[in-house]
């Protein structure tokens, strides 16, 4: 299955690209921190992205769609097996998807999960459809424990508030790298039994809307 190719920021989406300025960088930082806080305070990244997509009008149908990488394989490490509480021989499946809102790939997710801890119907959906993992297992009433949350692209340099030089080029377009934020988390059943580890890389497409205007 072929993944969609996306452009930087709002370019190519009908929205004008953000302009390079201190204000734009400050706005980008505030938005990424807001998204990060939303992800940290909710158990389902998929449902959080549903809300982000709707709030920022990224598509007419504000619902996240998953596109699965067919045939993708990545064996779990010994550390991951220990984290999931499984033996060296117990099956652990791997799934890689992109979570898309309209034309925007908002997240690329790598997922290792224990099929024996899901229902047969959940396993069928994960094996045969492109459904997002969080939606497929929503009935488990799972809990999310974040292991790490990293801002991969700091819009402003460290110590900017103390006068550190800013990468400002007036009149230029703000350049945003592909990956801006990354979360690593474990999903667990209500009784605390872990059943999945996810690594989610959020892309510049989470900012694919017009630059906020000053009042």
N, C-alpha and C positions, 0 to 999 in steps of 0.2 A: 504494500500500500504506500502511495506517495504522499508525503507530507506537503502542506502548503508552505510557500515561501512568503515571508512577510518583509515589509520595508521598515525603515527606522522611524520611530516616533509616529507622527501623524502623516508622514509622507505617503502618497499614493492611496490614501484612504478617503479623500474628499475634504479632509481638514488641513488647514495650513500648518506647516512645520513650526515648531517652537523656535523662537529667535534666541540667539546667544546673549544672555544678560545675567546679571546677578539676581534679578527678580525671578527670572525663569528658573534658574538653578535652585533658588530658595523654595519656589513653588513645587518643583520636582521632588526636592528632599522632603517637604511636608507631605506630599501625596504618597511617596514610598513609605514613609514612616506610618502614615495612616493605614495603608494596605497591610504593612507588617503587623501592626497592632490588631487589625481585624483578623488576620490569619492566626495570630497567637491566642486570640480570645474565643475562637470557635473551633469545634471539632472537625468540621468538614470544609476542606479547602475548596471543593467543588461548589458548595452552596455559597461560600464567601465570594467566589468569583462570579457566581450568578448575580449577587447583589452589586458587586463592583461594575459589572457589565451594564446593569440597568441604571445605576446611579450616574454613570458617565456616558450613557447613550452610545455605547460602542456598536450596537446592532439593533435593528428593529425588533428582533426576537431575542430578548435578553436572557438567554439560557445557554449554559455551557454545553458544548458538544465535544466528546472525546474522539480522537482519531488514533487508533492503535497501530503500532509498528508491527506488522505481521512478521512472525519468524524471529523477532528479537529474542536473544538469549543472553543471560548473564547469571552465572551461578552465584549463590550466596557465599560470602566469606565465612570463615569459622567464627569471626566476631558477630556477624549477623545472625548466624544460627544460635549463638549463645544469647543474643539479644532477644530472639524470638522464642527461646526456650525449647528448641528442637534438637534431636540427635543428628549425628552425621549422616544418617540414612533416611530420615523422614523427609518426604517430598516438600520442597519449597518452590513455588512457581514465581516466574518473573514476568512482568508486564511493563511495557513502555508506551505511554500515550502523550499526545499533545492535547491540551484543553483549549478549545477554540470558542470565541464569541464572535459570531458573524464571520468576518474575514481575518480576525485577529487571533493569532496564537498567543495566549496569555501565559501559558505554563507548559513546561515539558517535565513529565513526571516518570520517575523510575520506581517500580514497586515490586517488593519481594513479599509474598504472602504464603500462609500455611493453609492449603485447601481443606485439610481435615477440620479446620476450625470455622469453616463457612458452611452454609447450607448447600445441598445439591443444586438448587435453582440458582444461587449466587455463583457457584462455580460454572454452571452452564452459561450464564450471561457473560462472565468474564472470559470464558473460552471461545465463545462463538459470536460475540457482538463487540461493538466499540464503546459500550457504556462506560462512563467514568466510574472509577473504583468506588469513590465515596457514595455515589448514587446506588451502585449495585449492593453495597453492604449496609446501607442506611438503616435497615430494619434491625440490625444488631445493637443499635443504640450505643455505638462505640465511643470510646474516649481517645483523645489525641494528646500525646505527650511529646512536646517539642524537644529535640536533642540539641539542635543548633539553628540559629537564624542569622544569616549573614547578608549585609548590604554589599553586593558585589560592585556596584557603581555608586560611589559617593558624589553627588552632584556638586558639593562644595568641598574644598580641601580641608584637611585637619587643621584646627586652630583658625578657621576663617574668621570666627568672631573676635579673634585677637589681632586681626590685621594681616593674616597670611595672604600672599598674592593669589588673586583669582584668575582662572583661565578664561578671561572675558575677551571676546572679539566682537566689537559692536557691529551690527549689521549682518553677522553670519548666522547660519542655522545651528541650533544646538545639536551636537553629536551625542547620541545615546548608544552605548554598546548593546549587543544583543541580550546579554544576561544582566539583570539588575538586582536580583534578590534570590536567595536560596534558603530553603528550609529542609531540615531533616527531622523526621518524626516517627514515632511508633504509635500504631493504633491498637487499642486493647478493648477486650470485651468488658462489660460492666463489672465483672468479678476480678478484673486486673490481668487476665490472660492475654498476652500479646498475640496478634495474628498477622501483623503487617508492618513493614518498614518502608517508608516513602522518602524519596529525595526529590523535591520539587524546585525547579529552576524557573523563576518568573522572568519574562522577557520585557523588552522596551515597549511592547504592544500594550502593556497595562496603562501606558500614557498616550495611547493613540487617539487623542481627542484634542480639540483646540486648546491652546494655551489659555489658562485663566486670565480674564481681563480685569484690570484694576478698576475699582468703582470711580 
